[in-house]
Amino acid sequence: MPGATRDRIYGIGEWLTQNFVIIDTGGITKTITNFTQKINQQVNIALAEADIVLFVCSYQEGLTHEDEDIAKLLYRTKKPVIIIANKYDNVQKDNDKIYDYLKVGFGEPILVSASHGVGFGDLLDMIITKLPKEVHTEKKENINLAIIGRPNVGKSSLVNTILQENRVIVSPIAGTTTDAIDSNFVYNKRQYCVIDTAGIRRKGKITEDLEKYSLIRTTNAIERSDIVLFLLDGSVEIQEQDLTIAGMAKNLDKPVIIIVNKWDLVKKNEKTMQEFTKKIKEKFKYLEYSFVVYLSALENTRIHNLFATINEVLVNMNLRIKTSIINEIINKAQLINEPPYFKGGRLKIYYTTQVEKNPPTFILMVNDPQRCHFSYERFLINQIRERFGFQGVPIKLRFRMRKSLYNKQ
């Protein structure tokens, strides 16, 4: 679908043990759209970053006037250019078309078919020969931050503010971002990867294939994130779709930081922030443990508060509680509040231990897992939070039946 790619999309390639970064860009065209100028800006940034340029043409269409105009742009880069004739799906060779490509001055084109995987061995061999010889440093582990929210809450603006560059296209038109876009950066000597995602509409409004694709990419971005940054527009009322989107992160057991953006547009007094936070806690009861951060991505204000909160969540994500201490807490909880009679009996907890971090996960050995009422599970989680906090991260309890001949039912 023409125009689907708008931002710079980065990926990692490997050939013959050589790694390289490849940058996909939006199509360069004379056709004027709402995004033409901004797409061209993204292309220019990619050209400045690149060591090699892959100039992709359509073999089926032949060399067009737009291709010739792009060639003139590439002359000015003074970087190695590999010209590629894609969509070479016909077995019959048309030598005349190959000669057409020669006149732009980048040598004989590499004939490939992306849809059928034809010709990529020759292309990759040429890429490797033109790559600069660099000393590669050891790769550090990134902290992945997925930014999610409704269309136009300021996700792309926040990415650009964090990166201090126009990494992604920002526009008042809803649906500008269609991909999940990764960007690596360093903040206070710690490496991060921020993932900008497409704005998620209500299911009834997701009609186009492109939007369905964007929703899938957003879900995948949440799955591979360490922390989810969930954006609200502070200048408008909380909407039903906000609750649905936040629920996606909750259902995937991800730490969530609730960010109230566009705070510069809000008329405030000394109680405004407190009242809005109260409203958030009432609406998002399933995220009552989450931090709430107020900022303005456009004005670049209070961004330092966001990273201080991220650091606190990272600490809580990696907390590990000694088995003796967690058993003391759970035993005390049973004395304070005895489990209710449920499904033919009363729950009895024999032993508890933490088995995972991120999110903190506890195994509870019990007489019968089915006898645990959801309200009692919530009570136990609250007891753990009361002692250790774990603010900003979900806590998972897994109930397992103790296998013993002496297990009294």
LOTOR-159799 format. One record per residue: z, y, x of N, C-alpha, C in turn. Coordinates in steps of 0.02 Angstrom, whole numbers, padded with zeros to 5 digits, always signed. Each point is the difference from the previous one (the first is absolute). Example, Ala and Ser with C-alpha at 12.3 -4.5 7.8 and 13.67 -1.06 7.14 Angstrom:
<recs>
+00390-00284+00660+00000+00059-00045+00000+00060+00045 -00036+00053-00018+00003+00059+00042+00037+00055-00039 
</recs>
This chain:
<recs>
+00000-00059+00043+00000+00059-00043+00000+00062+00045 -00052+00041-00001-00003+00059+00043+00059+00047-00011 +00027+00026+00055+00054+00049-00003+00070-00030-00006 +00006-00066+00004+00067-00031-00007+00044+00015+00060 -00030+00000+00060+00038+00016+00061+00000+00076+00010 +00059+00028+00006+00006+00073+00007+00039+00019+00062 +00053-00036+00014+00042+00016+00058-00022-00042+00060 +00034+00011+00056-00010-00043+00059+00043-00062-00008 -00030-00058+00003+00036-00063-00008-00002-00038+00066 +00058-00017+00026+00005-00031+00066+00012-00075-00005 -00030-00038+00046+00012-00072+00003-00002-00022+00073 +00026-00060+00014+00001-00027+00067-00053-00054+00006 -00043+00003+00051-00050-00051+00013+00015-00035+00066 -00026-00061+00008+00009-00037+00062-00062-00041+00013 -00024+00001+00062-00058-00039+00020+00007-00017+00074 -00003-00065+00016+00005-00023+00069+00064+00026+00033 +00056-00007-00036+00068+00021+00021+00007+00075+00008 -00050+00039-00018+00003+00073+00005+00016+00029-00069 +00054+00039-00004+00019+00033-00063-00028+00070-00003 -00016+00023-00060-00023+00068-00009+00017+00023-00071 +00003+00066-00009+00013+00030-00066-00067+00022-00028 -00013-00017-00063-00062+00021-00034+00019+00047-00058 -00038+00054-00006+00014+00051-00051-00058+00002-00049 +00013-00016-00062-00050+00007-00053+00004+00070-00030 -00057+00030-00014+00000+00068-00029-00042+00002-00063 +00006+00054-00037-00041+00009-00059-00073+00012+00018 -00044-00013-00047-00071+00009+00012-00019+00073+00004 -00043+00018+00049-00024+00069+00009-00062+00008-00043 +00001+00049-00044-00056+00010-00046-00010+00074-00014 -00061+00017-00019-00015+00069-00020+00022+00013-00072 +00011-00053-00038+00020+00007-00070+00069+00033-00003 +00006+00054-00037+00063+00037-00004+00044-00031-00055 +00060-00021+00019+00050-00024-00047+00065+00038+00012 +00052-00017-00039+00065+00032+00008+00030-00014+00069 -00023-00054+00033+00032-00021+00062-00046+00006+00061 -00061+00024-00008-00049+00001+00055+00027+00035+00062 +00026+00060-00008+00024+00039+00057+00059-00035+00034 +00046-00026-00039+00059-00032+00030-00017-00067+00033 -00048-00037-00029-00023-00062+00032-00031+00016+00068 -00041+00053+00002-00032+00019+00063+00052+00021+00052 +00054+00032-00022+00055+00017+00046+00031-00063+00030 +00011-00051-00043+00028-00063+00023-00047-00034+00050 -00065+00003-00013-00049-00029+00046+00003+00034+00068 +00005+00066+00000+00002+00038+00063+00063-00018+00041 +00056-00009-00035+00062-00020+00035-00009-00069+00031 -00030-00046-00038-00012-00068+00025-00045+00001+00061 -00053+00041-00001-00045+00006+00056+00036+00026+00063 +00046+00046-00011+00038+00028+00056+00046-00053+00031 +00027-00045-00042+00046-00051+00024-00035-00058+00034 -00063-00013-00020-00033-00063+00020-00026+00001+00071 -00003-00059+00031-00033-00009+00065-00072-00023-00009 -00014-00035-00054-00068-00024-00016-00014+00016-00073 -00063+00016-00016-00019+00014-00069-00047-00056-00023 +00015-00031-00056-00043-00048-00032-00038+00036-00056 -00064+00011+00010-00043+00037-00047-00034-00051-00045 +00025-00005-00063-00023-00052-00046-00053+00027-00047 -00058-00034+00000-00055+00017-00045-00014-00061-00045 -00043+00010-00049-00018-00055-00045-00070-00026+00018 -00004-00063+00020-00064-00029+00018-00047-00002-00060 +00029-00011-00060-00042-00004-00060-00032+00067-00017 +00036+00054+00011-00027+00067-00015-00043+00027+00057 +00010-00026+00061-00034+00029+00058+00033+00065+00021 -00025+00030+00052+00028+00063+00025-00014+00056-00049 +00052+00033-00025-00007+00053-00050+00009+00068+00033 -00015+00053-00039+00010+00068+00026+00075+00013+00013 +00043-00029-00042+00072+00009+00011+00021-00034+00065 -00029-00059+00016+00015-00033+00064-00020+00045+00058 -00058+00032-00005-00023+00044+00053+00047+00060+00009 +00025+00026-00055+00048+00056+00004+00065-00023+00033 +00023-00061-00016+00061-00026+00031-00012-00011+00075 -00059-00023+00018-00016-00009+00071+00007+00066+00038 -00022+00055-00030+00006+00066+00032+00074+00018+00011 +00042-00019-00049+00073+00011+00007+00027-00040+00059 -00024-00062+00007+00027-00045+00052-00023+00021+00070 -00058+00034+00006-00022+00024+00065+00054+00046+00030 +00032+00039-00043+00048+00050+00024+00066-00031+00023 +00014-00062-00021+00063-00032+00020+00000-00021+00073 -00060-00014+00027-00007-00023+00069+00041-00063+00014 +00005-00042-00052+00035-00064+00007-00049-00057-00009 +00015-00060+00029-00045-00057-00009-00009-00015-00074 -00063-00009-00021-00016-00014-00069-00036-00067-00004 +00024-00044-00043-00035-00064-00014-00029+00007-00070 -00066-00004-00006-00031+00005-00066-00005-00070-00030 +00021-00004-00063+00003-00065-00035-00042+00005-00064 -00043-00049-00009-00039-00006-00063+00033-00055-00042 +00039+00021-00048+00037-00047-00043-00045-00022-00058 +00024-00050-00038-00036-00028-00058-00065-00034+00022 +00003-00031+00060-00057-00038+00025+00004-00070-00031 -00014-00004-00065+00010-00062-00037-00064-00040-00007 -00057+00031+00015-00065-00034-00007-00016-00036+00065 -00020-00063-00005-00014-00040+00060-00061+00027+00036 -00050+00027-00037-00060+00026+00031+00015+00064+00039 -00024+00004+00060+00011+00059+00042-00055+00051-00012 +00020+00062-00006-00047+00055-00009+00004+00045+00062 -00043-00012+00049+00005+00035+00063-00011+00075-00007 -00039+00019-00050-00014+00071-00009+00064+00039-00013 +00045-00030-00039+00064+00034-00014+00042+00008+00063 -00002-00050+00043+00039+00004+00063-00026+00058+00042 -00066+00010+00003-00029+00055+00038+00021+00067-00029 +00010+00004-00066+00022+00063-00031+00068+00021+00028 +00044-00049+00010+00067+00016+00024-00001+00024+00073 -00049-00022+00038-00004+00018+00071-00010+00075+00009 -00031+00033-00049-00017+00071+00010+00060+00046-00002 +00059-00025-00024+00059+00044-00001+00035+00001+00068 -00022-00044+00046+00023+00006+00069+00063-00038+00018 +00020-00048-00040+00060-00039+00016-00016-00073+00018 -00062-00012+00018-00020-00067+00020-00017-00044-00059 -00011-00065+00015-00018-00048-00051+00061-00015-00045 -00009-00001-00066+00057-00012-00044+00024-00072+00002 +00065-00009-00010+00028-00067-00010-00009-00017-00074 -00035-00055-00014-00012-00021-00069+00057-00044-00025 +00033+00022-00054+00057-00038-00026-00004-00004-00076 +00037-00048-00026+00012-00004-00073+00075-00007-00009 +00033+00054-00020+00073-00002-00009+00020-00051-00053 -00041-00005-00053+00017-00045-00055-00007-00074+00019 -00043-00015+00049-00011-00069+00020+00026-00015+00071 +00027+00050+00034+00027-00012+00066-00052-00013+00054 -00060+00026-00008-00055-00012+00046-00001+00054+00054 -00009-00020+00063-00012+00048+00054+00061+00030+00032 +00059-00022-00018+00061+00035+00024+00020-00021+00070 -00023-00058+00023+00014-00020+00069-00032+00049+00049 -00064+00017-00012-00035+00048+00043+00032+00069-00004 +00020+00020-00061+00031+00066-00009+00066+00004+00038 +00043-00050-00008+00065+00000+00033-00007-00003+00076 -00049-00038+00025-00012-00002+00072-00016+00070+00026 -00041+00037-00037-00019+00067+00023+00060+00047-00003 +00041-00006-00053+00060+00042-00005+00045-00010+00060 +00011-00063+00020+00044-00015+00055-00025+00030+00065 -00066-00002+00011-00028+00028+00062+00008+00075+00004 +00004+00034-00058+00004+00073+00000+00072+00027-00006 +00048-00045-00011+00069+00023-00006+00026+00026+00067 +00039+00054+00000+00030+00024+00063+00051-00050+00026 +00005-00004+00066+00049-00045+00031+00066+00036+00005 +00049-00021-00041+00065+00033-00002+00055-00051+00012 +00056+00025+00025+00060-00041+00007+00037+00001-00066 +00011-00058-00030+00032-00003-00065+00075-00009+00008 +00038+00043-00033+00072-00006+00002+00024-00050-00052 +00060-00024+00010+00028-00049-00047+00009+00031-00069 -00022-00035-00051+00003+00025-00068+00072-00003-00026 +00023+00055-00029+00067+00002-00030-00004-00013-00075 +00054-00026-00026+00002-00017-00071+00006+00064-00041 -00044+00006-00050+00002+00058-00045+00048-00011-00058 +00027+00054-00026+00037-00001-00064-00050+00023-00052 -00016-00044-00048-00051+00015-00049+00030+00036-00061 -00028+00058-00017+00022+00040-00057-00058+00005-00050 +00009-00029-00059-00051+00005-00052+00018+00057-00047 -00048+00045-00012+00011+00056-00045-00034-00015-00066 +00039-00002-00055-00028-00018-00065+00019+00054-00051 -00037+00001-00055+00014+00048-00054-00061+00009-00044 +00010+00039-00052-00056+00016-00046-00052+00042+00036 -00061+00006-00028-00049+00046+00029+00027+00072+00001 -00015+00034+00055+00016+00072+00007+00074+00017+00005 +00041-00046+00024+00070+00018+00013+00009+00025+00071 -00053-00003+00041+00003+00028+00067+00005-00051+00056 -00023-00061-00013+00005-00053+00051-00039+00016+00063 -00064+00019-00009-00041+00016+00058+00024+00062+00037 +00025+00048-00037+00028+00061+00032+00060-00019+00043 +00042-00046-00024+00058-00021+00039-00022-00036+00064 -00052-00042-00005-00026-00034+00060-00024+00052+00051 -00039+00048-00022-00026+00051+00046+00056+00041+00031 +00052+00014-00039+00057+00039+00026+00038-00040+00053 +00010-00065-00014+00035-00043+00048-00040-00005+00065 -00066-00008-00006-00042-00010+00059-00019+00066+00034 +00012+00056-00036-00018+00067+00025-00075+00004+00015 -00040-00031-00044-00073+00005+00005-00029-00018-00069 -00063+00019-00011-00033-00017-00063-00028-00071+00004 +00046-00048-00002-00019-00070+00008-00035-00027-00062 +00022+00022-00059-00031-00024-00062-00020+00060-00043 -00049-00012-00043-00026+00054-00042+00050+00017-00055 +00013+00065-00007+00045+00024-00052-00041+00040-00050 +00007-00016-00064-00039+00034-00052+00039-00001-00065 -00008+00052-00042+00034-00001-00065-00032-00050-00048 -00056-00031+00020-00033-00048-00044+00036-00067+00004 +00024-00026-00057+00035-00064+00000-00047-00055+00021 +00025-00046+00041-00041-00057+00022-00037+00014+00065 +00019+00052+00037-00034+00016+00063+00008-00057+00050 +00062-00024+00007+00012-00057+00045-00014-00064-00036 -00043-00043+00029-00018-00063-00032+00020-00060+00041 +00018+00010+00064+00020-00055+00044+00073+00008+00019 +00028-00054+00028+00064+00004+00033-00015+00015+00073 +00022+00059+00024-00022+00025+00066+00059+00001+00048 -00007-00036+00057+00052-00005+00050-00007+00054+00052 +00057+00031+00020+00000+00049+00053+00062-00010+00043 -00010-00010+00065+00056-00009+00046+00022+00067+00028 +00065+00007+00010+00026+00062+00030+00069-00015+00030 +00023+00047+00040+00066-00006+00032+00043+00059-00022 +00061-00014-00021+00047+00052-00020+00067-00015+00033 +00025+00048+00040+00063-00010+00036+00000-00066+00039 -00055-00012+00037-00008-00058+00044-00001-00067-00036 -00010+00001-00066-00005-00063-00038-00070-00004-00030 -00030-00059+00004-00069-00009-00024-00001-00020-00074 -00043+00034-00038-00007-00013-00071-00074-00011-00017 -00011-00031-00057-00066-00002-00031+00010+00021-00072 -00032+00055-00020+00005+00023-00069-00063-00021-00037 +00010-00028-00060-00056-00027-00039-00006+00042-00063 -00054+00040-00003-00014+00039-00061-00036-00046-00049 +00020+00003-00063-00030-00044-00050-00030+00041-00057 -00043-00034-00038-00032+00033-00057+00053+00012-00055 -00008+00056-00036+00043+00013-00057-00011-00052-00055 +00055-00026-00028-00005-00054-00049+00004+00028-00070 -00050-00015-00041-00002+00022-00069+00030-00053-00045 +00007+00016-00064+00021-00050-00049-00053-00053-00005 +00021-00062-00017-00048-00056-00003-00058+00015-00047 +00014+00031-00055-00053+00015-00049-00053+00047+00027 +00017+00039+00052-00047+00048+00028-00036-00027+00061 +00020-00060+00023-00033-00029+00058-00061-00038-00025 -00056+00034-00003-00061-00029-00029-00053-00013+00053 -00005+00042+00050-00053-00008+00049+00020-00052+00053 -00051-00035+00026+00011-00050+00052+00034+00031+00061 -00018+00062+00016+00028+00033+00059+00075+00010-00008 +00022+00018-00060+00072+00010-00011+00038-00065+00001 -00031-00054-00026+00033-00065+00003+00008-00023+00072 -00051+00013+00040+00003-00016+00071+00056+00040+00033 +00006+00064-00017+00051+00043+00028+00070-00025-00017 +00008-00025-00061+00065-00027-00021+00019-00061+00041 -00048-00043+00013+00012-00060+00041+00020+00021+00071 -00036+00049+00028+00016+00023+00068+00070+00032+00003 +00020+00035-00053+00066+00030-00002+00054-00054-00001 -00011-00052-00041+00048-00056-00003+00007-00033+00069 -00056-00010+00034+00002-00030+00067+00036+00045+00049 -00009+00066-00007+00034+00048+00044+00075-00004-00008 +00023-00007-00063+00072-00006-00013+00026-00065+00032 -00038-00054-00006+00022-00065+00026+00010+00002+00075 -00043+00036+00036+00006+00000+00073+00041+00059+00027 +00030+00038-00044+00042+00056+00022+00071-00023+00015 +00034+00039+00042+00072-00010+00012+00041+00042-00049 -00024+00061-00012+00034+00046-00046-00054+00032-00044 +00016+00007-00064-00046+00033-00047+00024+00071-00014 -00044+00048+00009+00014+00069-00017-00032+00014-00068 +00041+00005-00052-00024+00008-00068+00003+00073-00019 -00058+00031-00014-00004+00072-00012+00001+00016-00074 +00040+00050-00016+00001+00031-00066-00023+00072+00007 -00030+00027-00052-00018+00071-00002+00059+00038-00031 +00036+00037+00042+00060+00035-00024-00014+00057-00049 -00064+00021-00004-00017+00056-00044-00014-00020-00072 -00001-00066-00013-00012-00025-00068+00053-00051-00019 +00001-00019-00063+00047-00050-00023-00018-00070+00026 +00050-00042+00009-00012-00069+00020-00038-00036-00056 -00053-00036+00019-00043-00032-00049+00010-00076-00001 -00023-00030-00054+00007-00073-00008-00034-00037+00057 -00057+00026+00023-00036-00033+00054+00040+00002+00065 +00041+00051+00010+00044+00001+00059+00046-00060+00002 +00027-00018-00058+00045-00057-00005-00036-00065+00017 -00062-00007-00023-00039-00060+00013-00016-00007+00074 -00019+00054+00032-00018-00002+00071+00060-00017+00043 +00056+00032-00013+00061-00015+00038+00020-00073-00009 -00012-00026-00060+00016-00070-00014-00039-00048+00042 -00061+00019+00021-00041-00043+00044+00036-00011+00066 +00028+00053+00028+00036-00006+00064+00065-00039-00010 +00034+00012-00055+00062-00036-00015-00013-00075-00007 -00053-00018-00035-00016-00071-00011-00018-00036+00064 -00024+00038+00050-00016-00030+00065+00058+00004+00049 +00059+00020-00025+00062+00002+00040-00007+00044+00062 -00029+00059-00010-00009+00047+00056+00052+00056-00003 +00026+00022+00058+00041+00060+00000-00042+00059-00024 +00029+00041-00043-00036+00056-00030+00037+00065+00012 -00035+00050+00024+00026+00068+00003-00037+00041-00052 +00036+00030-00046-00031+00041-00052-00008+00071+00027 -00062+00024+00002-00014+00066+00027-00023+00046-00057 +00035+00054-00009-00020+00050-00050-00040+00053+00037 -00066-00002-00010-00046+00046+00035-00013+00062-00044 -00033+00049+00030-00017+00063-00032+00063+00038-00023 +00054-00008+00038+00063+00033-00017-00006+00075+00006 -00050+00024+00037-00012+00072+00007-00023+00032-00065 -00028-00041-00046-00026+00026-00063+00054+00005-00054 +00059-00026+00014+00053-00004-00050+00043+00063+00001 +00013+00029-00059+00048+00055-00005+00070-00030+00004 +00039+00022+00050+00063-00035+00015+00060+00046-00006 +00056-00033-00014+00065+00031+00009+00044-00050+00037 +00065+00014+00005+00043-00044+00041+00010-00069-00031 -00020-00010-00064+00010-00065-00033-00065-00039-00010 -00057+00031+00016-00065-00031-00016-00008-00068+00034 +00015-00004+00064-00009-00062+00037+00047-00054-00026 +00062+00019-00014+00050-00048-00026-00022-00027-00068 -00026+00043-00042-00021-00021-00067-00062-00045+00003 -00046+00016+00047-00060-00042+00005+00017-00068+00028 +00047-00002+00048+00022-00064+00028+00033-00043-00054 +00040+00031-00042+00032-00036-00055-00053-00030-00047 -00052+00039-00013-00054-00023-00044-00036-00060+00032 -00010+00003+00066-00032-00055+00036+00042-00064-00006 +00065+00007+00011+00045-00058-00002+00001-00031-00070 -00006+00042-00051-00002-00025-00069-00065-00037-00015 -00056+00028+00024-00066-00029-00014-00012-00063+00042 +00019+00003+00064-00013-00055+00046+00064-00039+00015 +00028-00029-00052+00063-00036+00008-00007-00059+00048 -00059-00030+00001-00011-00057+00045-00006+00021+00073 -00001+00066+00013-00001+00026+00068+00061+00044+00013 +00055-00016-00032+00060+00042+00006+00026+00004+00071 -00018-00049+00041+00022-00002+00070-00044+00043+00046 -00056+00027-00025-00048+00035+00043+00023+00071+00016 -00020+00024+00059+00010+00070+00018-00051+00043-00038 +00017+00062-00012-00046+00049-00030-00007+00058+00049 -00062+00015+00018-00014+00054+00049-00045+00052-00034 +00017+00063+00009-00039+00056-00028-00038+00034+00057 -00065+00013-00012-00040+00033+00052-00063+00031-00031 -00035+00036+00042-00066+00027-00019-00049-00019+00056 -00045-00046-00014-00049-00021+00051-00046+00059+00017 -00019+00039-00051-00046+00055+00011+00031+00055+00044 +00064+00014-00012+00035+00052+00038+00032-00027+00064 -00004-00066+00010+00030-00032+00059+00075+00015+00007 +00035-00005-00057+00072+00014+00001+00040-00064-00014 +00056-00008+00033+00048-00054-00008-00028-00068+00021 -00053+00000+00042-00028-00064+00024+00051-00035+00045 +00039+00038+00038+00050-00030+00044+00052-00040-00040 +00014+00022-00062+00047-00037-00043-00028-00069-00017 -00066-00003-00010-00032-00064-00015+00010-00049+00057 -00011+00021+00062+00005-00046+00056+00073-00018+00015 +00046+00045-00013+00071-00018+00007+00018-00055-00050 -00028+00005-00060+00012-00051-00052-00033-00066+00019 -00061+00003+00026-00035-00061+00022+00042-00036+00053 +00027+00037+00047+00042-00030+00053+00062-00034-00030 +00029+00031-00050+00059-00029-00032-00018-00065-00036 -00057+00000-00034-00023-00061-00035-00014-00055+00051 -00030+00017+00057-00014-00050+00051+00064-00034+00025 +00052+00040+00009+00065-00028+00020+00026-00048-00053 -00002+00021-00063+00026-00042-00055-00042-00063-00010 -00066+00005+00013-00044-00059-00006+00021-00055+00048 +00026+00019+00057+00014-00048+00053+00073-00018+00007 +00041+00020-00049+00070-00019+00001+00008-00075-00010 +00043-00031+00039+00017-00070-00010+00076-00006-00005 +00023-00032-00054+00071-00006-00014+00025-00068+00023 +00056-00001+00035+00030-00063+00022+00017-00044-00060 -00009-00065+00008+00012-00047-00055+00072+00004-00025 +00047+00007+00045+00071+00003-00020+00014+00061-00043 -00032+00056+00017+00012+00062-00037-00033-00002-00069 -00062-00026-00004-00034-00002-00066+00036-00049-00046 +00028-00055+00027+00038-00046-00042+00064+00032-00026 +00030+00041+00042+00061+00036-00021-00015+00046-00058 -00057+00034+00003-00020+00047-00053-00015-00037-00065 -00037-00055+00004-00019-00037-00060+00060-00034-00032 +00045-00027+00042+00061-00032-00028+00044+00052-00035 +00004+00058+00031+00040+00054-00031-00032+00022-00066 -00067+00003-00002-00035+00020-00060+00014-00049-00058 +00004-00064+00015+00015-00050-00052+00071+00007-00027 +00045+00023+00043+00069+00011-00023+00005+00063-00043 -00038+00052+00020+00001+00063-00038-00032-00010-00068 -00056-00035-00001-00039-00008-00062-00025-00072-00003 +00034-00041-00038-00019-00071-00005-00068-00006-00033 -00045-00044+00025-00065-00009-00032+00007-00019-00073 -00045+00026-00043+00005-00014-00072-00022-00072-00016 +00023-00025-00056-00021-00066-00024-00072+00006-00023 -00045-00039+00030-00071+00008-00013-00036-00067+00008 -00041-00018-00050-00040-00062-00001+00043-00062+00013 +00053-00004-00037+00040-00061+00001+00053-00004+00053 +00012+00053+00036+00051-00003+00052+00009+00066+00036 +00042-00001+00051+00015+00061+00038-00024-00008+00072 -00033+00051+00026-00025-00001+00068+00058-00002+00050 -00008-00042+00052+00048+00000+00054-00038+00005+00066 +00019+00049+00041-00034+00012+00064+00044-00030+00055 -00029-00047+00040+00037-00033+00053-00008+00033+00068 -00061+00024+00012-00015+00022+00068-00059+00049-00001 +00002+00051+00042-00054+00050+00004-00017+00015+00072 -00065+00008+00013-00021+00020+00067-00064+00041-00004 -00009+00047+00047-00061+00039+00003-00053-00038+00040 -00059-00010-00029-00052-00040+00032-00058+00042+00025 -00008+00062-00026-00056+00042+00020+00020+00073+00001 -00039+00038+00039+00003+00073-00003-00066+00024-00029 -00001+00062-00022-00062+00033-00022-00040-00041-00050 +00021-00007-00063+00063+00028-00026+00059-00047+00014 +00061+00027-00001+00059-00042+00009+00003-00053-00054 +00001-00063+00021-00003-00056-00047+00059-00046+00013 +00036-00018-00054+00060-00041+00005-00009-00064-00041 +00019-00056+00030+00002-00064-00035+00071-00012-00024 +00008-00016-00065+00065-00016-00029-00001-00072-00024 +00042-00042+00029+00006-00070-00021+00048-00003-00059 -00024-00026-00056+00038+00002-00063-00001-00068-00034 +00039-00005-00054+00001-00063-00038-00063-00008-00042 -00026+00055-00029-00061-00004-00041-00032+00069-00003 -00058+00011+00032-00032+00066+00001-00015+00027-00070 -00012-00044-00049-00017+00024-00067+00058+00034-00036 +00060-00011+00026+00059+00030-00032+00013+00072+00023 -00044+00026+00042+00009+00070+00023-00036+00047-00048 +00037+00039-00037-00030+00050-00044-00025+00058+00042 -00055+00032-00020-00030+00054+00040+00049+00057+00010 +00044+00012-00047+00048+00055+00007+00051-00015+00056 +00015-00065+00008+00048-00018+00053-00034+00005+00069 -00064-00018+00003-00037+00009+00063-00001+00073+00020 -00012+00044-00049+00000+00072+00014+00069+00023+00024 +00053-00028-00030+00069+00016+00021+00011-00019+00073 -00024-00059+00020+00009-00023+00070-00038+00046+00048 -00061+00019-00019-00039+00046+00042+00036+00067+00009 +00029+00024-00055+00037+00063+00004+00061-00006+00045 +00033-00058+00000+00057-00010+00044-00021+00002+00073 -00058-00030+00015-00025+00001+00069-00018+00071+00020 -00033+00037-00045-00018+00069+00015+00062+00044+00010 +00051-00012-00040+00061+00040+00004+00031-00006+00069 -00007-00060+00031+00031-00011+00065-00047+00022+00058 -00065-00015-00007-00045+00010+00057-00055+00052-00013 -00006+00025-00060-00050+00052-00015-00068-00029-00014 -00036-00019+00052-00069-00023-00007-00042+00048-00041 +00015+00066+00005-00037+00048-00041-00074+00001+00022 -00043+00003-00050-00071+00004+00013-00036-00067+00002 +00038-00055+00001-00032-00065+00005+00024-00046-00057 -00044-00044-00024+00021-00048-00051+00042-00055+00031 +00043-00031-00040+00040-00058+00022-00020-00059-00043 -00014-00057+00032-00021-00060-00036+00055-00053+00005 +00018-00028-00057+00047-00056-00003-00037-00062-00023 +00008-00054+00036-00031-00064-00019+00056-00051-00012 +00002-00026-00060+00052-00048-00018-00026-00071+00009 +00038-00041+00037-00019-00069+00013+00057-00047-00020 -00018-00057-00031+00051-00048-00019+00025-00038+00062 +00066-00004+00006+00029-00036+00056-00006-00075-00013 -00033-00035+00045-00010-00072-00008+00060-00037+00028 +00042-00023-00045+00060-00036+00021+00023-00047-00056 +00023-00058+00020+00027-00047-00049+00062+00027-00034 +00033+00047+00034+00062+00027-00026-00009+00066-00035 -00063+00018-00012-00014+00064-00033+00021-00003-00073 +00050+00036-00018+00025-00001-00069-00041+00048-00043 -00024-00026-00054-00041+00040-00046+00045+00035-00051 
</recs>
